[in-house]
Amino acid sequence: MSTVNTVTEQLTRAGQAIEHDSFSIIDAEVQGHDYTAEQWPIVRRMIHANADFEFNGLTDFHLNAVEAGITAMLRGGTPVVADVEMICSGLSQPRLAHFGMYTHQFISDADVIAQAQQQDTTRAVQAMRKAHQRGLLDGAIVGIGNAPTALIELARLIAEECVRPALVVGMPVGFVSAAESKDLIASQHEVPWIVIRGRKGGSTLVVAALHALLALAEARQKHLMGIAAQG
């Protein structure tokens, strides 16, 4: 059985060659790293997304983060709950569909806006609350790349309401509470996380991290299928 991913690769040989060459250049230029064999492809794809080598070091992982993400993807039907539409739009629909995954975001919903105005909070806070009310957060992969307040609210839901996502990819960018929100989610031990320490982040980096996890999940899937075929 082929060990090459088919679903999570670029669709053309030219595209695949460019991506693989880019990864090779990153590997050659990195002056060492402290990541595991499964963590590094995630960091490398994040570097590839914006040519910023500082993510080698700024990216931090809960000990069980990668395994938790892969397990959730292989389970099938796992929702991805995002803080903004950009993450949902950036994720490859065929790659998600391969694992029966689907996306949700509520940032622009009329009721979310109304609640934020009424309670003098942010739309991102209300969007996380709506996802919780709909029962979408437990077992989900939550990707936050824009709104620190969404990550702060998620940390509160974990601590106070026992919400249990499968994995939190917390990478909000900004100057107000961005670094603090990531430190907060990383300080809890109930839910695995991947974060970017400090002010840097963004939705494109959440997408890159999730695409890397999807590639790892497909590789694991093919490996398991190979073992089953041999048995």
Secondary structure, 3 states (H helix, E strand, C coil): CCCCCCCCCCCCHHHHHHHHHHHHHHHHHCCCCCCCCCCHHHHHHHHHHHCCCCHHHHEEECCCHHHHHHHHHHHCCCEEEECCHHHHHHCCHHHHHHCCCEEECCCCCHHHHHHHHHHCCCHHHHHHHHHHHCCCCCCCEEEECCCHHHHHHHHHHHHHHCCCCCEEEECCCCCCCHHHHHHHHHHCCCCCEEEECCCCCCHHHHHHHHHHHHHHHHHHHHHHHHHHHHC
